Amino acid sequence: MYKNKLRTFDIVILVLGGLVLLFIISPLLSMFLATTPLQLFETSKDPEVQDSIWLTLKVSFLATLFFAIGAIPLSYFLARIDFRFKNIVNGIIDLPIVIPHSAAGIAILGFISRDSVLGKLASSVGLNFVGHPIGIALAMAFVSIPFLINAARDGFENVPVRFEKTALNLGVSPMKVFFTISLPLAWKNILSGLIMMFARGLSEFGAVIIVAYHPMVTPVLIYERFGAFGLKYARPVSVVFIIVCLVFFIFLRTLAKEKKSGNA
Amino acid sequence: MLKLVDISIKLGDFQLKDVNLELNKGDYYVLLGKSGVGKTVLLEIIAGMIKQDSGTVYLNDEDITNKKIHNRKVGIVFQDHSIFPHLTVKQNIAYSFKAKNIAKSEQERLVNQYAELTKVTHLLDRNTQKLSGGELQRVALARMLVSKPDCLLLDEPLASLDVQLQGGLRVLLRQINQSGVTILHVTHNYEEAIALSNKVAVMHEGAIIQKGTTKDVFQKPFNEFVANFTGIKNFFTAVFSPINTARINGKFEINVSNNEQIKRGKIIIRGEEIILSNSKIESSATNNFKGVIKQIIPYMMNYEVIIDIGIELSVVISQSSLQRFNFQVGTEAWVSFKATAIKVLA
């Protein structure tokens, strides 16, 4: 009796779960199927598409690297030091995830426009962040940095403090202990956070379009093609971009796994 | 060398109260106490990992109370070994070189020297994940010794090892001490104190209640707690030759069961295991000696009889036995105990 009930329950779970999976797969699959190999070939040869994909990859990658320099020490600090308003700080870090990205774009624009302190500072050296890859990088980083900070903080929290104290006790300075014990032991989580931040940066549209319509990152290009020429023209670019993203994602994941098995 | 003055700390319900301790160069000092009494906290205070509420730590007459961990020169080896899992055995042992400017060849020489001492040479290129508890403990010791601390702090170094490995590690710890390293070793096991230390402090409820030479603390316990906790008065340094005979002071011979075939060590005979009688008794016990009763000390439930049979032995008997056999100070009596009742420590 119980066995039969469990079976019915299993079937319900399978059907419901299957529907959700189908919901994720079908739009993507139909988009792939609706695009002919010739369209894909033509699109991937289009210099505008190539430039935009290259720009998107480059800017997201550099933004991730640049902000990691500050985000990783911040994560370490949050993992190790208890202070009064720590929960508030942790909440602030999650803010970019919960606020609408167009609103985030408006905030970033206000922050870097010519009227702002940063904008004025940039102008003094002949730079204008608005409509500039640096502006795009800032918008990408703003919405994606929580992924890195949270992953790295979890990673550092998993490193036993005892290891660090032992290393210090062996006469090694705190800085060297950080680089030789804490960072390598938390590296798996940090790398995963870096990949997530990079991937999230690649796909950012809402914040980026407000800061910079040109130069055009691929999500903006897809939107522009859709607006100007319709679904038929936006689809091949989307497919090409998804393929590129997937290739990068799989490549980085494999790299991370190899690094892990190399360490073990 | 290492001196603790009035160290106090309160951590929740637990506290250390005015702990004073002094180690001279070359001492093997054992801090004996039950689990949770604050022994590890004291070691962490000495190493600078926890800040005490009050009190001063001196090392070589220098006040190191406010020195950072990495500048203290006291090396701590934790019970859980704390071996870095992402480094090989060799990289673990060589870790302290990151703080020093030493030529590669010299680094190699030192790593090999201490790997040899701690018998881990064959493990040098191995990862640490699959090492046994005993191997990890040896690697942790090698890593610490390479850094040449002025004083070595050991936190229950034998607790996680099986009996066979304990013997081997005790020999190593003694060797390390004899090479001139001052050691402060905390444990709950009085056998370790007898086997290794020249000085002992007994800790109870966050305070040191007795300290002194190992002989004094064990043979003249300050109060009943120390007596119960240490519990052992008959321990002797012995040479085993032939292998099942313990020769004490070069002459007195006792039959023992020396399963580990060691040549030199300590023996322990529990007072409760010794039979006291007016005349020689026939039994399977191979150790039978005549002696003179030197002292009879009443305890709450029992009596302790000190008898001189060439060495002084402490025998525990009940009140009814004392009355029945009418043992008295100055009279002769026989002691009898089995070879297998004697614990042999490497």
Interface residues (C-beta under 8 A of the other chain):
Chain A: P160 R162 F163 K165 T166 A167 L168 N169 L170 G171 V172 S173 P174 K176 V177 T180 I181 P184 L185 N263 A264
Chain B: A47 M49 K68 I69 H70 N71 R72 K73 V74 G75 I76 F78 D80 S82 F84 P85 H86 Y95 S96 K98 A99 K100 N127 Q129 R143 M144 S147
